[in-house]
Amino acid sequence: MAVQGDNRKFILSLLFVGYMVSYMDRLVMTLAVVPIGQEFNLSPAATGTVISAFFLAYAIMQIPAGWLTDQLGYRRVIIFSIVLWSLFTVFTGFAWSFTALIVIRFLFGIMEGGYPAACAKAIAEYFPQKERGKAQSILMSSNSFGGLITGVLVPTLLIWLGWRNLFFALGAAGVIIGVLLWKYIRSPIQLEEAKEQQPVNKDSMLSLLKIRQTWALVLTWFSISIASWGTSSWLPMYMVTERHLDLVSAGLLGLLPTTAATLGTAAGGWLLVRFSGREKMYFLMNGLFYTVFLFLALFAPNVGMVFTYLTLSSIFYGFVFSAVYALPHKLFDKSVIGSAIGIMNLGSMIGGFIAPIMMGVLISALKGSYDGAFWFLIAAGLSSALFGLTIRNSNHVSHGDVADQIQSNVKVK
C-alpha cells in the first residue's frame, strides 16, 4: 500500500507539472502580447482577439475531449495533447502576421483542450473516491504555480530572449514533460477493474447534459471565468499603459494575487468537505467576496491598493476554482468523469473566449477608457455568485439523481 501511495503521488506530480506547463503556455500570451502588439501594430480589439483565439478553440475541444477520454483512456489523450500543444507553442514563435498568429493560437487551443478531462480521468483511476476531491484540488493549484513562475520569469525572459525565443523554450519544455508522461503513466486499476468497466455510449453524455447540477456548475464557472480571465488577460496591458509600470514590475506585482490563488486553490478541496451539504452557500459566499474585492481592485486609487485587493479577491477565486473541479468527483460516476470535467471546462473556456475580446471592444468603443470593461467584469463576478444559488446541496440530491443516474446509463443494454 505504501508503494502504491508513493506511485500515486509521483503520477500526481507528473500531471501537476504538465498542467503547470500548459497554464504557462497560455498565460504567457497575456504578457507577450505587449511586444507582439507593438511589432504587428495591433489595436485593442485585435489584441483581445489574439488572446481569445485560444479560448475559442479550447472551448470547442472540451466536450469531444471528455468523450474521447472516456472512450480511449486518459493515457493516450494526455500524451497526444501535451506533445501536440507544445509543437504549436513552438510554431507561435514563427508567427509572421496577425492572421498566422490567430490560426496558430487556435490550433494550440485545440491541442491543449484534451488535457483537463484526461487528468481528471487519471485521478479517478489512481485515487479512491474519498481522496479524489483533494487530489483534484492539488492538481488544479498547478495553474496558480504556473502563474507564479510566469510572473517571476517571463517578463525578464521576454526582454532577454524576445517573445519568439520564449515560445520556442516553452514548447521544448512541454515536449520533455510529454516524454516523461509517456514513460511513466500507466493505469494501476485498469486491469483489476476491466470486468467492471463498460464502454461509455452517447447516452452517458446526454445524461450529464440533462442534469440540473451540471448546468449550475457550468454557469457558475462560466461567469467567474469571464471575470478572472478578463482581469488576467488585460491587467499587464492596463498596468503598462494606464498605471505606467514597466512590464517586469507588473509581472512581479502580479505574483501577489497569483500566490493567493495558489493557496486558495490548494485549500478549496479541504474547505469544500467542511461545507458538505451546504455547497450552495459555499459558492454564493465565495462568489460575493470575490466580486467585492475585484470591484475595489479595479477602481483602486493607486497601484498598491490595486494589487492588495486583487490578492484578496484571488483567495476566493481559488476556493471556487478548486471546488468546481472537485465536486464532480463527488457527484458523478468515474466512468464519465472525463466527460463531466470536459463540460465544466467548456463553461470556463467560453468565458475565457468572451472576456478578452469583449474587453478589447469596450476599451476601443470608449476611446481607451477601461471603465466599461471593468464594469463588465464586475457584473460577471456577481453573476457567478447568483448562479451559485442554483447549485443543489449534496444532502438534497436524491440517491438516483446524479451518480446512480449516470451509472445506469452506461450499462450495456
C-alpha positions as CSV (number, residue, x, y, z in Angstrom):
1,M,0.0,0.0,0.0
2,A,2.9,2.4,0.7
3,V,4.4,1.7,-2.7
4,Q,1.0,2.2,-4.3
5,G,0.6,5.5,-2.4
6,D,4.1,6.7,-3.4
7,N,3.2,5.8,-7.1
8,R,0.0,7.9,-6.8
9,K,2.0,10.9,-5.6
10,F,4.5,10.5,-8.3
11,I,1.8,10.3,-11.0
12,L,0.0,13.3,-9.5
13,S,3.3,15.2,-9.5
14,L,3.8,14.5,-13.3
15,L,0.3,15.6,-14.1
16,F,0.8,18.7,-11.9
17,V,3.9,19.7,-13.9
18,G,2.2,19.1,-17.2
19,Y,-0.8,21.2,-16.1
20,M,1.6,23.9,-14.9
21,V,3.4,24.0,-18.3
22,S,0.0,24.1,-20.1
23,Y,-1.1,27.1,-18.0
24,M,2.2,28.9,-18.6
25,D,1.9,28.3,-22.3
26,R,-1.5,30.0,-22.4
27,L,-0.8,32.7,-19.8
28,V,2.5,33.9,-21.4
29,M,0.5,35.4,-24.2
30,T,-1.1,37.9,-21.8
31,L,2.5,39.3,-21.3
32,A,3.9,38.6,-24.7
33,V,1.0,40.4,-26.4
34,V,2.6,43.7,-25.3
35,P,5.7,43.3,-27.6
36,I,3.6,41.3,-30.1
37,G,1.1,44.1,-30.3
38,Q,3.9,46.7,-30.9
39,E,5.5,44.5,-33.6
40,F,2.3,43.8,-35.5
41,N,0.7,47.2,-34.7
42,L,-2.4,45.7,-33.1
43,S,-5.5,47.7,-32.0
44,P,-7.1,46.8,-28.6
45,A,-9.8,44.8,-30.3
46,A,-7.1,42.9,-32.3
47,T,-5.1,42.3,-29.2
48,G,-8.2,40.8,-27.4
49,T,-8.8,38.6,-30.5
50,V,-5.3,37.1,-30.2
51,I,-5.9,36.1,-26.6
52,S,-9.4,34.9,-27.3
53,A,-8.5,32.7,-30.2
54,F,-7.0,30.1,-27.8
55,F,-10.1,30.1,-25.6
56,L,-12.5,29.6,-28.5
57,A,-10.6,26.5,-29.7
58,Y,-10.1,25.2,-26.1
59,A,-13.8,25.6,-25.5
60,I,-14.7,23.7,-28.7
61,M,-12.5,20.8,-27.7
62,Q,-13.8,20.3,-24.2
63,I,-16.8,18.0,-24.8
64,P,-15.1,16.0,-27.6
65,A,-12.0,15.6,-25.4
66,G,-14.0,14.4,-22.4
67,W,-15.9,11.9,-24.6
68,L,-12.6,10.7,-26.2
69,T,-11.0,10.3,-22.8
70,D,-13.9,8.1,-21.6
71,Q,-13.7,6.1,-24.8
72,L,-9.9,5.8,-25.4
73,G,-8.5,6.1,-21.9
74,Y,-6.7,9.0,-20.3
75,R,-3.1,8.0,-21.2
76,R,-3.4,8.4,-25.0
77,V,-5.2,11.7,-24.6
78,I,-2.7,13.1,-22.1
79,I,0.3,12.2,-24.2
80,F,-1.0,13.4,-27.6
81,S,-2.4,16.6,-26.0
82,I,0.8,17.7,-24.4
83,V,3.2,16.8,-27.3
84,L,1.0,18.5,-29.9
85,W,0.2,21.6,-27.9
86,S,4.0,22.0,-27.3
87,L,4.6,21.8,-31.0
88,F,2.1,24.6,-31.6
89,T,3.7,26.6,-28.8
90,V,6.9,26.4,-30.9
91,F,5.0,27.4,-34.0
92,T,3.8,30.5,-32.2
93,G,7.4,31.8,-32.2
94,F,7.3,31.5,-36.0
95,A,4.2,33.7,-36.5
96,W,4.8,36.2,-39.3
97,S,1.5,38.1,-39.3
98,F,-1.7,38.7,-37.3
99,T,-3.6,36.1,-39.2
100,A,-0.9,33.5,-38.8
101,L,-0.8,34.2,-35.1
102,I,-4.6,33.7,-34.8
103,V,-4.5,30.4,-36.7
104,I,-1.6,29.0,-34.7
105,R,-3.1,30.0,-31.3
106,F,-6.4,28.5,-32.3
107,L,-4.7,25.2,-33.2
108,F,-2.7,25.4,-29.9
109,G,-6.0,25.7,-28.1
110,I,-7.5,22.6,-29.8
111,M,-4.4,20.5,-28.9
112,E,-4.4,21.7,-25.2
113,G,-8.1,21.1,-24.8
114,G,-7.9,17.4,-24.1
115,Y,-5.6,17.7,-21.0
116,P,-8.1,18.7,-18.2
117,A,-10.6,15.9,-18.8
118,A,-7.8,13.3,-19.2
119,C,-6.2,14.4,-16.0
120,A,-9.5,14.1,-14.1
121,K,-9.9,10.6,-15.5
122,A,-6.4,9.6,-14.3
123,I,-7.2,10.8,-10.8
124,A,-10.4,8.8,-10.8
125,E,-8.5,5.7,-11.6
126,Y,-5.4,6.2,-9.4
127,F,-7.2,7.5,-6.3
128,P,-10.1,6.1,-4.2
129,Q,-13.3,8.1,-4.3
130,K,-12.8,9.7,-0.9
131,E,-9.4,11.1,-1.9
132,R,-10.2,12.3,-5.4
133,G,-11.5,15.8,-4.5
134,K,-8.3,16.5,-2.5
135,A,-6.1,15.2,-5.4
136,Q,-8.1,17.3,-7.9
137,S,-7.6,20.4,-5.8
138,I,-3.9,19.8,-5.6
139,L,-3.7,19.3,-9.3
140,M,-5.7,22.5,-10.1
141,S,-3.3,24.5,-7.9
142,S,-0.8,23.8,-10.6
143,N,-2.4,26.7,-12.6
144,S,-1.5,29.1,-9.8
145,F,2.0,27.8,-9.6
146,G,2.3,28.2,-13.3
147,G,1.1,31.8,-12.9
148,L,3.8,32.3,-10.2
149,I,6.6,31.1,-12.4
150,T,5.2,33.1,-15.3
151,G,5.2,36.2,-13.3
152,V,8.7,35.7,-12.0
153,L,10.5,34.6,-15.2
154,V,8.5,35.6,-18.2
155,P,8.9,39.4,-18.1
156,T,12.7,39.1,-17.8
157,L,12.8,36.4,-20.4
158,L,10.8,38.5,-22.8
159,I,13.4,41.2,-22.6
160,W,16.3,38.8,-22.6
161,L,15.2,36.3,-25.2
162,G,12.5,38.1,-27.1
163,W,9.0,36.8,-27.5
164,R,9.7,34.4,-30.3
165,N,12.6,32.5,-28.5
166,L,10.5,32.4,-25.3
167,F,7.8,30.4,-27.1
168,F,10.5,28.1,-28.5
169,A,11.8,27.4,-25.0
170,L,8.3,26.7,-23.6
171,G,7.5,24.3,-26.4
172,A,10.7,22.4,-25.8
173,A,9.9,22.1,-22.1
174,G,6.4,20.7,-22.9
175,V,7.8,18.0,-25.2
176,I,10.2,16.8,-22.4
177,I,7.2,16.6,-20.0
178,G,5.3,14.6,-22.6
179,V,8.1,12.1,-22.9
180,L,8.1,11.6,-19.1
181,L,4.4,11.1,-19.0
182,W,4.6,8.6,-21.9
183,K,7.2,6.6,-19.9
184,Y,5.6,6.6,-16.5
185,I,1.8,7.0,-16.9
186,R,0.2,3.6,-16.5
187,S,-3.2,2.6,-15.1
188,P,-2.8,0.6,-11.9
189,I,-6.5,-0.2,-11.7
190,Q,-7.4,-0.8,-15.3
191,L,-6.6,-4.5,-15.3
192,E,-8.2,-5.2,-11.9
193,E,-11.4,-3.4,-12.9
194,A,-11.6,-4.4,-16.6
195,K,-14.6,-6.6,-16.0
196,E,-16.5,-3.8,-14.3
197,Q,-15.7,-1.1,-16.9
198,Q,-18.3,-0.6,-19.5
199,P,-17.9,1.4,-22.7
200,V,-19.4,4.9,-22.5
201,N,-22.1,5.5,-25.0
202,K,-23.8,8.6,-26.3
203,D,-26.5,8.3,-23.6
204,S,-24.0,9.0,-20.8
205,M,-23.0,12.3,-22.3
206,L,-26.7,13.2,-22.9
207,S,-27.5,12.3,-19.3
208,L,-24.9,14.7,-18.0
209,L,-26.4,17.5,-20.1
210,K,-29.8,16.7,-18.7
211,I,-28.8,17.1,-15.0
212,R,-29.5,20.4,-13.4
213,Q,-26.4,20.2,-11.2
214,T,-24.2,20.0,-14.3
215,W,-25.6,23.3,-15.7
216,A,-25.4,25.0,-12.3
217,L,-21.7,24.3,-12.1
218,V,-21.1,25.2,-15.8
219,L,-22.8,28.6,-15.4
220,T,-21.1,29.4,-12.1
221,W,-17.7,28.6,-13.6
222,F,-18.5,30.4,-16.9
223,S,-19.3,33.6,-15.1
224,I,-16.3,33.7,-12.7
225,S,-14.1,32.8,-15.6
226,I,-15.2,35.9,-17.5
227,A,-14.1,38.0,-14.6
228,S,-10.9,36.2,-13.8
229,W,-9.6,35.7,-17.4
230,G,-10.7,39.2,-18.4
231,T,-8.6,40.6,-15.5
232,S,-5.5,38.4,-16.1
233,S,-5.6,38.9,-19.8
234,W,-5.7,42.7,-19.7
235,L,-4.0,43.5,-16.4
236,P,-0.5,43.6,-17.8
237,M,-1.5,45.9,-20.7
238,Y,-3.5,48.1,-18.3
239,M,-0.7,48.4,-15.8
240,V,1.8,49.3,-18.5
241,T,-0.4,51.8,-20.5
242,E,-2.5,53.3,-17.7
243,R,-0.6,52.9,-14.5
244,H,2.8,53.5,-16.2
245,L,4.6,50.4,-14.8
246,D,7.2,48.6,-16.7
247,L,6.5,45.0,-17.8
248,V,8.9,43.5,-15.3
249,S,7.3,45.4,-12.4
250,A,3.8,44.5,-13.5
251,G,4.8,40.8,-13.7
252,L,6.4,40.8,-10.3
253,L,3.5,42.5,-8.6
254,G,1.2,40.0,-10.2
255,L,2.9,37.4,-8.1
256,L,0.8,38.5,-5.1
257,P,-2.6,37.6,-6.4
258,T,-1.2,34.5,-8.1
259,T,0.2,33.3,-4.8
260,A,-3.1,34.0,-3.1
261,A,-4.9,32.0,-5.8
262,T,-2.5,29.1,-5.3
263,L,-3.3,29.0,-1.6
264,G,-7.0,29.3,-2.2
265,T,-7.0,26.5,-4.8
266,A,-5.0,24.2,-2.6
267,A,-7.3,24.8,0.4
268,G,-10.5,24.7,-1.6
269,G,-10.9,21.0,-1.7
270,W,-10.4,20.7,2.0
271,L,-12.8,23.6,2.6
272,L,-15.5,22.1,0.4
273,V,-15.5,19.0,2.6
274,R,-16.3,21.2,5.6
275,F,-19.2,22.7,3.6
276,S,-20.6,19.2,2.6
277,G,-24.4,19.6,2.4
278,R,-24.0,23.4,2.2
279,E,-22.4,23.7,-1.2
280,K,-24.9,26.4,-2.3
281,M,-23.7,28.7,0.5
282,Y,-20.1,27.9,-0.3
283,F,-20.4,29.1,-3.9
284,L,-22.5,32.1,-3.0
285,M,-20.3,33.4,-0.3
286,N,-17.0,33.0,-2.2
287,G,-18.5,34.5,-5.4
288,L,-19.7,37.6,-3.5
289,F,-16.4,38.1,-1.7
290,Y,-14.5,37.7,-4.9
291,T,-16.7,40.3,-6.7
292,V,-16.4,42.8,-3.9
293,F,-12.7,42.7,-3.8
294,L,-12.5,42.7,-7.6
295,F,-14.6,45.9,-7.6
296,L,-12.3,47.5,-5.1
297,A,-9.2,46.5,-7.1
298,L,-10.3,47.7,-10.5
299,F,-11.2,51.1,-9.2
300,A,-8.4,51.5,-6.6
301,P,-6.7,54.9,-6.5
302,N,-3.1,53.6,-6.6
303,V,-1.1,50.6,-7.7
304,G,-0.5,49.3,-4.2
305,M,-4.2,49.1,-3.5
306,V,-4.9,47.5,-6.9
307,F,-2.7,44.5,-6.0
308,T,-3.8,44.4,-2.4
309,Y,-7.4,43.9,-3.4
310,L,-6.6,41.6,-6.3
311,T,-4.7,39.4,-3.8
312,L,-7.7,39.2,-1.5
313,S,-10.1,38.5,-4.4
314,S,-7.8,35.8,-5.7
315,I,-8.1,33.8,-2.5
316,F,-11.9,33.5,-3.0
317,Y,-11.4,32.8,-6.7
318,G,-9.2,29.8,-5.7
319,F,-11.9,28.5,-3.4
320,V,-14.4,28.5,-6.3
321,F,-11.9,27.2,-8.8
322,S,-10.9,24.0,-6.9
323,A,-14.5,23.3,-5.8
324,V,-15.8,23.4,-9.4
325,Y,-13.4,20.6,-10.3
326,A,-13.6,18.7,-7.1
327,L,-17.4,18.5,-6.8
328,P,-17.9,16.4,-10.0
329,H,-15.8,13.6,-8.4
330,K,-18.4,13.5,-5.6
331,L,-21.4,13.7,-7.9
332,F,-20.6,11.7,-11.0
333,D,-19.5,8.1,-11.6
334,K,-15.9,7.8,-12.6
335,S,-16.9,6.1,-15.9
336,V,-18.0,9.5,-17.2
337,I,-15.7,11.8,-15.2
338,G,-13.8,12.8,-18.3
339,S,-17.0,14.0,-20.0
340,A,-18.1,15.7,-16.8
341,I,-14.9,17.7,-16.5
342,G,-15.0,18.5,-20.2
343,I,-18.4,20.0,-19.8
344,M,-17.3,22.0,-16.7
345,N,-14.3,23.3,-18.5
346,L,-16.4,24.2,-21.6
347,G,-18.1,26.9,-19.5
348,S,-14.8,28.3,-18.3
349,M,-13.3,28.5,-21.8
350,I,-16.4,30.1,-23.3
351,G,-16.0,32.7,-20.6
352,G,-12.3,33.0,-21.3
353,F,-13.1,33.5,-25.0
354,I,-15.7,36.2,-24.4
355,A,-13.8,38.2,-21.8
356,P,-10.6,39.4,-23.6
357,I,-12.2,40.2,-26.9
358,M,-15.2,41.9,-25.2
359,M,-12.9,44.0,-23.1
360,G,-10.9,45.0,-26.2
361,V,-14.2,46.1,-27.9
362,L,-15.3,48.1,-24.9
363,I,-11.9,49.8,-24.5
364,S,-11.9,50.7,-28.2
365,A,-15.5,51.9,-28.1
366,L,-14.8,54.1,-25.1
367,K,-11.7,55.5,-26.7
368,G,-9.2,53.9,-24.4
369,S,-11.1,54.1,-21.2
370,Y,-11.1,50.8,-19.1
371,D,-14.2,51.7,-17.0
372,G,-16.8,50.0,-19.2
373,A,-14.6,46.8,-19.4
374,F,-14.2,46.8,-15.6
375,W,-17.9,47.0,-15.0
376,F,-18.4,44.1,-17.4
377,L,-16.0,42.0,-15.2
378,I,-17.8,43.0,-12.0
379,A,-21.2,42.0,-13.5
380,A,-19.7,38.6,-14.4
381,G,-18.4,38.1,-10.9
382,L,-21.8,38.9,-9.4
383,S,-23.5,36.5,-11.8
384,S,-21.2,33.8,-10.6
385,A,-22.4,34.3,-7.0
386,L,-26.0,34.3,-8.2
387,F,-25.6,31.1,-10.2
388,G,-24.0,29.5,-7.1
389,L,-27.5,29.7,-5.6
390,T,-28.7,27.2,-8.2
391,I,-26.3,24.5,-7.1
392,R,-28.1,21.9,-5.1
393,N,-26.7,20.9,-1.7
394,S,-25.4,17.4,-1.7
395,N,-27.8,16.4,1.1
396,H,-30.7,17.4,-1.2
397,V,-29.5,15.3,-4.1
398,S,-31.6,12.2,-4.3
399,H,-29.9,8.8,-4.4
400,G,-30.7,8.2,-8.0
401,D,-30.4,11.8,-9.1
402,V,-26.8,12.1,-10.2
403,A,-24.2,9.4,-9.8
404,D,-26.6,6.5,-10.0
405,Q,-28.5,8.0,-12.9
406,I,-25.2,8.4,-14.8
407,Q,-24.1,4.9,-13.9
408,S,-27.4,3.3,-15.0
409,N,-26.9,5.0,-18.5
410,V,-23.5,3.4,-19.1
411,K,-24.6,-0.1,-18.6
412,V,-24.6,-2.3,-21.7
413,K,-28.1,-2.9,-22.8
